[in-house]
Amino acid sequence: MHSTRERWLLPGIEPLLEQGDREEVPSRETVYYPGTPSDAVYFVEKGNVKLSYLDPTGKRLTMAIRGPGEMFGEMALVGEQRRRHQAMVVDESVIVRVGRDVCLAWLRERPDVLLEILQLFGLWIRDLEEIVEDQAFRDIQTRLSRQLLRLSHEYGVKTKDGILIGFRLTHRDLAEMIGSARENTTMTLNRFEREGILDKRRFQIVIKDLEGLKEKCRS
């Protein structure tokens, strides 16, 4: 089995990571909450981290998943004083915490890496724009189809049965990614399963008919 995605990696990042604090984090543990001081940048060495906005009632909108080789908490580098979102590990993970001042001092000596980060920021802004567009203009079936396609591309693992989304994924997780009630998300997943598009297992989803899923995005 192998992943369908090539991870984005900062060039020559290892010396910076050696200046950070490495920590093993249990599944579903929170790394930071909204309001936490924004004084560090984090890098995922193993596992996956979910980044979500929370409203006062506890409703959650997941904006991104960061996997091995990727960073999060990057707004600390551009003046954020306190976190605006929650970072929670999806599965057992190893993360590296690098203080903001340490990271900025390292980047000042490496303008090529700084340019890479700016390009990455641009990609993440594009992703957020797509989330806003989905929320405003697309129905649940289309939003869910598009999200499953993203996950299968970015985190998919090819197996004999299809493309396995390669991390622990609940119906509630998916609902939070598309801004839907869990019950409505489950109903749509059940419909996709009856149509042979996917197979649901405990905390796992296997995409069996990729073209069929793409067709759902256009319907």
N, C-alpha and C positions, 0 to 999 in steps of 0.2 A: 504494500500500500504506500502511496505517496501523496503529498499535498499538491493541490492544483495551483497554489499561490507561491510567488517568490516574495519573501519579506523585504521590506525597505529597511536598509541598515545605514547608519551614519558611517562614513568612511573613517577608519582609524580611531574608532571611539573607545577602544579598549583601555588606553591610558587614563581617560576620564573616568571610566567605570571603576578603575582601581582606586580612585580617590573617594568613591562612594561607600555607602553602607549596604551590604547585601543581606536580605532577609527572606526567610521562607514564610509564606503566608498561607494559612489554611483556606480551603474552599469557602466562598461566600463571606469572607472576612472583609471589612471595610478598611481601605488604606487611608482615605480622608473623607470628611463630610463637608457640605457647604458651610462656609464660615470659618473653616480651618485656615490658619495663616498660610499664605502661598509663598513658601520660602525654599522650595526644592523642586527639582525635576526628577522624574522616575523613569527607569528603563526596565522593560520586561525581559528577563532572562529565560524564564520558563513559565508556561501557563498562559492565561488570558485575563485581561482586566476590563471590566465594563464601566463605562463613563455615562452617568445619568443625571438629568435635571430632576429635582423634586419640587413639588409645590407644597404649600402649607398643609394640605390635607393628606400628604404622603403619596399622592399620585406621581408616577415616575415616567419619564420619557428617556429612553436609552438613545444616546447620540452616536456612540462608537464603541467598538471592541478593539483593544490593543493586544497584540500577540507578541511572541518571541522576537526580539530585535527591535521592537518599537518603543517609543517614548510616550509618556503622558504627564500631565501637570505642567505642560510647556508654557502656559500663560504666565507662570512665575517669571519667565525671561523678559516679558514685555510690560512689566509694571503691575500685574495683578497683585493686590494686597491680601485678599482672602478668596478662598475657593468658591466658585459659583456652582459647582456640581459635586456629585459623589463619585468616588472611585472604589469599586468593589471587585475583588478577584472572583472569577467565574469558577475556576477549579484550582486545585493546589498549585501555588505559583512561587517563583523566586523573582523578587524585584530588587533593583538597585536604586537607592536614594542618593542623589547628588545635590548638595546645597546650591542654592541659586548663585551665590557669589563665586563659588568654586567653578560652576559651569560657565558663567559669564566670562571669568578671567581666562578660562581655557579657550573659549570661542574667540575672544579678541585676538588671540595669537593664530587663529586658523580661519581666515575669512572664507576659504573654500567650503568648510563645513557649515559656516553660518549661512552661506548661499543655499546649501542643500536644505537647511532647516526652513528657510524662507519659502523655498519651493514646496516643501512638505506642508507648511501652513496653508499655502494656496490650494493644495489638494484637499485638505481637511475642510476648508471653507466651502469648496465645491460640494463635498459630501453633505455638509450641513444644509446647503441650499437645496439639494435634492430631497432631504428629509422634509424641509418646509414645504416644498412643492408637492410632495406626496400627501402630506397632511391636509393641504388646502384643496387639492384638485382631484384626488383619486379615492376610489372606494376601497373597502377593506380587502376584497379579493385581490385587487391590483396591487395595493400596498404590500400585502403579505407575499404575493408572487415575486415582486421586485426585491423584497428583503431576503427571501430565500435564495434568489439568484445571486445577490451580493454575497451572502454567507457561503454559498456553495463555491463561488469563485475565489473568495478570500481565505476560507478556512476548510474547503472541501478536501476530503481524502478519498481517492478512488478505491473502491472495493468491487468484488464480484457482483454485488447486489445493486451498485449504483454509487453515487457520490455521498459519502457520509459527512455531515457538518461536524467538524472535528473538535467540538468541545461540548460540555454539559449544557443542554438547552431545554428549558421548560416552556410550556405554553404561555406562562406569565411573562417569561423573558421576551418571547416573540411579540406578545401583546404590547409590552413596553417599548419595543423597537418601532412599532407601527402606529402607536397612539390609539389602541383599540381596547375594548373590554376583553378580559381573558375568555369569557364565554363565547363571544363572537369569533375570536381567533380560533378557539377549539372547534367550533362548528365548521369554519372554513377549512381547517386542517383535515377534519374528518371527511369533508367533501373531496378534497384533493386525494386522500387515501383511497376512497371508494372508486375514484376515476383512474387509479393506478399511477398517479403522478409521484407519490412519495409513500414511504413506509415510516410509521411512527413506532418508536420503542421507548423504553423508560429513559428520559433525558437525552434521547437521540432521534435525529431525523435523517433519513436516507432519501435522496432525490433519485427516483427511478426513471423518470421521463423528463429530461431536461428541456426538450423541445416543447413538450406539453406545458411545462411551467412557463416557458417564454411566451407561449400562445395566451396564457392567462393574463400576462401583462398587457396584451394588446386587445383583450376582449372588453 
